Amino acid sequence: MNIDVTELLNNHYFVKALHSIALAVIVYLLAKLAISIATKGGKASSEAHFAIKYSALCFFGISLIFIWLEGIGPVLTALTIVAAALTIVAKELILNFLGSFVIFWRELFAIGDRVQLGDFTGDVIDKGLFYFTLLEVGQKESTGHSTGRLVKVPNAMAVTNPVVNATRGAGYLWNEVRFAITRQSDWEKARATLFKIVDMYYRGESIDLNRVKHIFEKRNIFFRKLTPRAYMSISTGGLCITLRYLCRARMTRESQDFIITNFLLEMKTIGVELADEQP
C-alpha cells in the first residue's frame, strides 16, 4: 500500500498534527534545558523546576488551541465551552490547578519551608500543579521532628485555609518553657540561672539577636526587645516561672532540652527545688 506524501501534506489536519508534535518536542527539550541550567543554581533549583514545568504546560496548552483553532473567535468559544464543561465535571481539579497558580505567584511557601494548613504540618518537599507534598512533623508543639510520612495536600487547601509559615518570617519563633518551683526556693536565682543558660545556648548556636531583629524588620515585623524574658506566677504547687525566648523554627525541641537539662544540673547549687505539680 503506497502512501501519497503530497496528499498527506495537503491534509489540513495532518499538518496540524505535525505542528502539534513538533511543538511538544520543542517545549519538552526547552524545558529540560532550562531545568538543567536551573539545577546549577543550587538551593533555588527546586523552585525553578516548578516554575518551568508550570510555564511550559501553560504555553503548550495555549499554543495547541491556536494551532487547531484559527482566529480569536473560535478560540474564545472553545475556551468558554471547555471551561464550562470542566467546571461541571472536574471542579476540584480546577480549584487545585488555580491553587497552584496562587501558591506560586503569591509566594505562600517555597520548597523547604515548614508550614501548617489545617491538620497538616510539615516541611514542603515538592510542589505540583494539583498537589504539594509535605514531610510530616509531629503534631505536638514540643516535638517538631519528622515522622517520616509523606502527605499529599491538594493545592486548593492553600486558598481556602490559613497558611502558617514558620520559615518565611525570619526562621525564628518565640518558644516558652515553664517550671514550677517550691515556695521555699530562691526564685530570683532561678530566673538569673535561666537567663544564663539561654545565653549559653545562643552562643553555642551562634544566634545574634541584633541580626535576627534586623531580619524581622526587613519583613515588616517589629519587636521592641528580643531578649529572653521570665514571667512569674502563682501555681498550685508553688511558684511558676515561664521562660520566653527566641529559637530557630526547627530547633524548638533541641532548645528546650538544652535549657531543661542545664537547669536541672544547676538546681542544687542555687537552692531551687521543683514542685511536685508541674504545668
C-alpha positions in Angstrom: 0.0 0.0 0.0 1.6 3.2 -1.2 1.2 6.4 0.8 1.0 9.6 -1.1 3.1 12.1 0.9 1.9 15.0 -1.1 -1.7 14.1 -0.3 -0.9 13.9 3.4 0.9 17.2 3.4 -2.2 18.8 1.8 -4.3 17.3 4.5 -5.2 20.2 6.9 -5.5 18.0 10.0 -2.3 16.1 9.3 -0.3 19.3 9.1 -1.8 20.5 12.4 -0.9 17.2 14.0 2.7 17.5 12.8 2.8 21.1 14.2 1.5 19.8 17.5 4.1 17.0 17.7 6.9 19.4 16.8 5.6 21.9 19.4 5.5 19.2 22.1 9.1 18.1 21.3 10.4 21.7 21.3 8.7 22.7 24.5 9.9 19.5 26.2 13.5 20.0 25.1 13.5 23.7 26.1 12.0 22.8 29.5 14.6 20.1 30.1 17.4 22.5 29.1 16.0 25.2 31.4 15.8 22.8 34.3 19.3 21.5 33.7 20.6 25.1 33.8 18.5 25.9 36.9 19.9 22.9 38.8 23.3 24.6 38.7 21.8 27.3 40.9 21.8 25.1 44.0 19.2 25.9 46.6 16.7 27.7 44.3 16.7 24.9 41.7 13.6 23.2 43.2 11.5 26.3 42.9 12.8 27.0 39.4 11.8 23.4 38.4 8.2 24.0 39.5 8.1 27.4 37.6 9.5 25.9 34.4 7.0 23.0 34.5 4.1 25.4 35.1 5.2 27.8 32.3 5.8 25.0 29.8 2.5 23.4 30.3 0.6 26.7 30.1 2.5 27.7 26.9 1.9 24.3 25.3 -1.8 24.3 26.1 -2.4 27.8 24.7 -0.3 27.1 21.6 -2.3 23.9 20.9 -5.5 26.0 20.9 -4.1 28.4 18.4 -2.8 25.6 16.2 -6.2 23.8 16.0 -8.5 26.7 16.1 -7.8 29.6 13.6 -8.8 33.0 14.6 -9.6 34.5 18.1 -13.4 34.0 17.8 -13.2 30.2 17.7 -10.5 30.2 20.4 -12.7 32.2 22.8 -15.7 30.0 22.0 -13.7 26.8 22.6 -12.3 28.1 25.8 -15.8 29.0 27.1 -17.1 25.5 26.3 -14.1 23.8 27.8 -14.3 26.0 31.0 -18.0 25.3 31.4 -17.5 21.5 30.9 -14.6 21.3 33.3 -16.4 23.3 35.9 -19.2 20.7 35.9 -17.2 17.5 35.8 -13.8 18.5 37.4 -14.4 21.3 39.9 -11.9 20.0 42.4 -9.2 19.6 39.8 -9.8 23.2 38.6 -9.5 24.5 42.2 -6.3 22.6 42.7 -4.9 23.9 39.5 -5.8 27.5 40.4 -4.4 26.9 43.8 -1.0 26.1 42.3 -1.1 29.4 40.5 -1.9 31.3 43.7 0.9 29.4 45.6 3.5 30.2 43.0 2.6 33.8 42.2 1.7 34.9 45.8 4.8 33.0 47.2 2.7 31.5 50.0 5.6 29.0 50.6 8.6 27.6 49.0 10.2 24.1 48.9 12.0 23.7 52.3 9.5 25.8 54.3 7.8 24.5 57.3 4.0 25.1 57.0 0.8 24.3 58.7 -2.6 24.0 56.9 -5.5 22.8 58.9 -4.5 19.5 60.5 -1.4 19.1 58.3 2.1 20.3 59.5 5.4 19.6 57.8 8.3 20.6 55.5 7.4 21.3 51.9 9.5 18.9 49.7 7.6 19.2 46.4 5.1 21.3 44.6 2.9 20.3 41.7 0.0 21.5 39.6 -2.6 19.7 41.7 -0.9 18.7 45.0 2.1 19.7 47.1 4.0 17.2 49.3 4.8 17.6 53.0 7.3 15.7 55.0 5.1 15.4 58.1 6.3 16.6 61.5 4.8 15.7 64.9 1.6 17.3 65.9 2.6 18.1 69.4 4.1 21.6 70.0 7.1 20.0 71.9 8.2 17.8 69.0 8.8 19.4 65.7 10.6 16.3 64.4 9.8 14.4 61.2 7.5 11.4 61.4 8.9 10.1 58.1 5.4 10.1 56.5 4.7 12.0 53.3 1.4 13.9 53.0 -0.1 14.9 49.6 -2.1 18.0 50.2 -4.5 19.5 47.5 -3.4 22.9 46.3 -6.9 24.2 46.9 -6.3 24.0 50.7 -3.8 26.8 50.4 -6.5 29.0 49.1 -9.4 28.1 51.4 -7.3 27.7 54.7 -4.9 29.9 56.6 -1.3 29.1 55.8 1.0 29.2 58.8 4.6 29.5 57.6 7.2 29.1 60.3 10.1 29.7 58.0 9.3 32.8 55.9 9.2 35.3 58.8 12.8 35.2 59.8 13.3 31.5 60.5 12.9 32.1 64.3 10.0 31.9 66.6 9.1 32.5 70.3 9.1 29.5 72.5 8.2 29.1 76.1 9.3 26.7 78.9 7.6 26.5 82.2 8.9 25.4 85.6 7.0 25.1 88.9 9.3 25.5 91.9 8.6 25.3 95.6 7.8 28.5 97.6 10.9 28.0 99.6 13.1 28.1 96.5 15.2 31.1 95.6 13.2 32.2 92.6 15.5 35.2 91.8 18.5 32.9 91.4 16.3 30.5 89.3 15.4 33.4 86.9 19.1 34.5 86.7 20.2 30.9 86.0 17.7 30.5 83.2 18.9 33.7 81.6 22.5 32.4 81.8 21.5 29.1 80.3 19.7 30.8 77.4 22.8 33.0 76.8 24.9 29.8 76.7 22.5 28.3 74.1 22.7 31.4 72.0 26.5 31.4 72.0 26.6 27.7 71.2 24.1 28.1 68.3 25.7 31.4 67.0 22.4 33.3 67.4 22.9 37.0 67.2 19.8 38.8 68.4 20.7 42.1 66.6 21.0 40.2 63.3 17.7 38.4 64.0 16.0 41.7 64.8 17.2 43.2 61.5 15.8 40.2 59.6 12.4 40.6 61.3 12.3 44.3 60.4 13.2 43.6 56.8 9.9 41.7 56.7 8.0 44.5 58.5 7.9 42.5 61.7 8.8 44.7 64.7 9.6 43.7 68.3 10.7 46.2 70.9 13.0 43.6 72.5 14.2 40.2 71.5 16.0 39.4 74.8 14.6 36.4 76.8 12.0 37.2 79.5 11.0 35.2 82.6 7.4 35.8 84.0 6.4 34.8 87.5 3.0 33.5 88.5 1.5 31.6 91.4 0.6 27.9 90.8 -1.0 25.2 92.9 2.4 23.6 93.6 4.3 26.8 94.3 5.8 29.4 92.0 5.7 29.1 88.2 8.4 30.6 86.0 7.6 31.0 82.3 10.7 31.5 80.2 10.1 33.1 76.8 13.0 33.1 74.3 13.7 33.0 70.6 14.9 29.9 68.8 15.2 28.6 65.3 11.9 27.4 63.9 13.1 23.8 63.6 15.0 23.7 66.9 12.3 24.1 69.5 12.7 20.7 71.0 16.5 20.8 71.0 16.5 24.3 72.7 14.0 23.1 75.3 16.2 20.0 76.0 19.3 22.2 76.4 17.6 24.6 78.8 15.8 22.0 80.9 18.9 19.7 81.2 21.2 22.5 82.3 18.6 23.9 84.7 18.3 20.5 86.4 22.1 20.4 86.8 22.2 23.8 88.3 19.2 23.5 90.7 21.1 22.0 93.7 23.8 24.6 93.7 21.4 27.6 93.6 18.9 26.4 96.2 16.0 25.6 93.9 13.6 22.6 94.1 11.0 21.6 91.6 7.4 21.5 92.9 5.5 18.2 92.8 3.0 19.5 90.3 4.4 20.8 87.0 2.5 22.9 84.5 
